[in-house]
Each structure stands twice: as C-alpha cells, then as structure tokens.
Amino acid sequence: MVRLIQKSGYIKAGSASGYMKYIATRERVEKLEGSSPVTEGQQQLIENVPRDFPDANELDEYSGYRLAPTTGNASALISAVLDANAHKFSNRDGYMKYIATRPRVERHGKHGLFSSQPVSLDAALEEIEAHTGNVWTFIWSLRREDAARLSYDCAESWQKLIKAHQVEIAEAMKIPPDQLRWYAAFHDEGHHPHVHAMVWSADPKQGRLAKEGVKMIRSKLTNNIFQDEMYALYQEKDVS
C-alpha cells in the first residue's frame, strides 16, 4: 500500500535564524540541472546533511544522489532538504512567504497560498505576524506516481482534503473548530509533490499537538486519499 508522508513541527513566537536571508531570496535561486559531476560547493553542503538533517536519508533525492552524484541530483537533494526543513530556520511570516512564492508552487494569481476562503497574502502575513502563540507546521507528500494516479498533483485536491477535515484537525490539536486558522501551499516538486501547511488557534493560549494528534491527522487524511483503492480492495476480499 502506498502511503502519505507527514512531517510536523512548530514555530515559536518570535522565532528566527540566520537562514532568513536564504528564505527571502529563494524564489530567485535557479535549480541546477544536468549530469556533470557534483560541484565542490554542492559537495560541501551535502557532507553536512546527515548531521544537520538526520531524516534526509529517507528522501528519494538522497538515494538518487548517492547512486549518481551529479549537479542535477545534488541540486534536487539540497532543494528537497531545505524545503522539508524550512520551518526550522525561518520565522513564521518568512516561512509563509516562502511557501507562497517559492519556485514550482502552484499559484493562484500572484502567490500559491490557499485556505478555506480566498487568500490575500499581505493580509495573511499581517495575521501571522500579529499572532503571539505557537504555529504548527505540516508537510504532506506523496510519491510522484501515486499523486498523479490519485489526482493529488494539484492544489485544488489538497485544498478540498484539508477543508473536509478541518474539524478533525482542530480536534487533534485541541483547538475549538471556530478558532482554527490554517494556510497551505502546493509545491509540484521532484519525486514528492507536497503541501506545506501552517496551523494555529486564533486564541494564542489554545492548541497542543501530541503524538496521538499527529497520528490522528495522518490517519484521517490517509483514509480519505486512499478510500477508493481501499474500497476496491475490500470488494476483492468479499469476492474471494
């Protein structure tokens, strides 16, 4: 059975770091392609990846680079690692701008941010900057072939999915449904098309995400995404 990959974290109030300059300029960085040998600069960056990002070895881009250390594979790996960990080295408004405007984001006008209602990026940035509580981050991704087969290779499908499970997400995070706030963006990236989401409570004193909540959210989304295939499997078992 194919699976939904989920990563979660949070950004504390006032959090920032030295990677902000990278985040602010990421949309102007050109992704390198080609099969020429990896550059010295790329190699130096990648040597630190296992130490700085221990879960990077789970990425298809990492195994691809190990098999063929080319400029194209190195660029894909660096991009995937930084994209998956952007919430760790950015403050919340910088992260929001990053996911809304980075390369390969599916745009709706000038940006790629979506929510349960039409989104103004400027208004969303003001809202997140004024929020004094924690903001939780999620990345949901599927392998390229699974996303294409299940029609989750576009923002519209992910938007419908998240909207359909707003109440369950709020419940899992100990947030009253009417206080739940979320924004997301779809990135049509490499081996794993994925969605970045930022979630919080309008009341900064509310919200908590324990392991049980993480599992609950992943389970609800997984069951929805694969419900047709699961139904077909159950039918086959009934026939047998």
N, C-alpha and C positions, 0 to 999 in steps of 0.2 A: 504494500500500500504506500502510495506517495504521501508526503507529509508536509504540513505547514511548518515553516521555521519561524520561531518567535524569539525575539530578544527584547528585554525590557530593562529600564533603568530609571533614573530620575535626575533632575537638575535642581539643586537647592537655590533658594532665593539669594540673588546676588552673586551666583557662581560665574566664574570667568577664568580664562587661562591664556597662555601665550600663543595658542593656536588660533586666536580670534582673527589675526591678520589673514591666515590661510582661509578661514571660513568666509571672510568678507570678500576675498578675491577669487574664490574657487570657480565662479562662473566664467572667468576669463582664462582658465587654465585649459590648454589643449591636451587631449588624451593622445599619447603616442601610440602609433600602430607599427606593424612591421615585424620581420623575422630576423633582424640583425641582432648581434649579441647584446646582452644587457649592458647598460652604461654603468660607469663607475658610481655615479651619483645614485642611480636606482639600486645598485647592489648594496651600497652603504645603508640606505634606508631599509631595505628588506632584511638585512642582517639583524636589525633591531626589532623586527616584527614579532618573533616568537616571545621575546622578553616583554615588550610593551603591550602586546595584544595576544595573550595565550590561546584564545579561541580561534585565531586566524587560520590555524592549520586545518580547521573544519571546512574552510571555503574551497569551492571548486577551483577558484583562481589560484589558490596556493599550490594545490596538486598540479595544476596546469603549468605553473611557473617552475616547479621542481622537475617536471618532466622535460620542459623546454624553456630554459632561462633566456627568453628573447626580450627585446624592448617592448613589444606589444603585450606579452604576458606579464612582464614586470609592471607596466603601466596599469593593466587591468587589476592586478593584485593590490597595488598601492591605493588605487581608487576605491576598490571594494573595502579594504581595511579601514580607510579613513571615513568612508561613508557610513560603515556599520558602527563606528565609534565616535561620530561627530558630537554626540550629546555629552561626551566626556570632556571635551576641550572647547566648549562654547558656552556662553551664557544663553538664556532662553530666547531672547529676541534675535540673537545672532544665529542660533540653531533654526529658528522658524524661517528666517530669511534664506538661510542655506537650503533647507528642504524645499522651499517655494520657488527658488530661482536657479538651482544648480543645473548643469547640463543633463540632458536626457530626462528632465522632468516633463510630464505631460501637462502642458499649460492650458489654462482657461482664461484667455486674454493675456495679461502681462505676467502672470505667475501661475503656479501649479497648485496652490493651496485650495483645499476644499473642506467642507464641514457639512452639518445637517442643513445649513442655509447658504445662500450665496455669500462669498467672502470678499471683503476688502482687505488687501494685505496691510495697508497702513493702519487700518482700524485694529486688525488682529495683532500687529506689532505693539501698538499702544496698549492693548488689553493685556498682553502677556508681560509687558514691561512693568505695568502697574500692579501686577499680581504679587502678593507678598508671601504666598505659600509655595510648597513644592509643586513641581510639574513633572509628571511621569512621561517617559518616552517608550514607544514600542516600534519595533521593526517587524513586519510580517512579510515573508517572502516565500515564493515557490520556485521550483526549478523551471527553466525556460519552457521545456516541452510540456510540463504539467499546466503551467499558466496559460499557454496557448490552447491546450486541449479543453481546459475548463473555463475558458473565456475570462480569466483573471489577468489578462495582459493589457488592461486599460484602467483608467482611474474610475470610470463610471461603475464598474463591477465592485470595486473595493469600497466606493462611497456607499453603495446600496447595502453592502455587507455590514459595514460599521454602523450605519443608521439603523439597520434591522436589529442590532444587538446593543444599542445604547443602554437600555435598561439593565441588561446582564453585566455590561462593563461597569456601570455605576455600582451595581450590587457587589461585584467582585472587589471594587476599590473602596467600599464603604462610603460612597457618595450618594446623597439623595438624587434621584434621576433629574429633578428640575434644577439641580446645581451643577450637573455635569457639563464641562466645556471640553471640546476637542477640535483639533485641526489636523489635517493629514495631507500628504502629497505622494503621488505615484511616480516612481523612478523606473524607467524602462531600461534597466541596467544589465548588461552581460549575461551571465549564467542564471542570475536570480532577479527577475523583475520583482520589485518590492515596494512596500508602503512604509513611510515614516509617519508616525502619529504622535501628537503631544496631547496629554490628557490631564485635566485638573478640576478642582472644585471651585465654584465661584466664591465659596466661603473658604478662605485660606486656612482655617483651622480644621477643615474636614479632609478626609482622604487618607487611605492607607492601603498598601499593596503587599500582602503576604504571599507565601508560596502557593497557598490554596487558591488565592485570587488569580495568580498568574496561570495556574493550571486550568482554572475555570474558563478564563477568557480564551485560551488556546483551544480548549475542548469545544466551546460554543462555535468559534469560527471554523474550526476544522470540520465539525459535523455539518455545518451549512455548506461549505465549499465542496465537500465530497458526498453530499447527500444522494445525488443521482447515482453515483458509482456504487455507493453502499446499498442503495435500494436494488440496483441490478444484481449485486452480489447476493442479497438476501433472497431474491427471486430464484436465482440459480440453485441456492441451497434448498429452497422449497421444492423445486422440481426434482432435485436429486432425492 
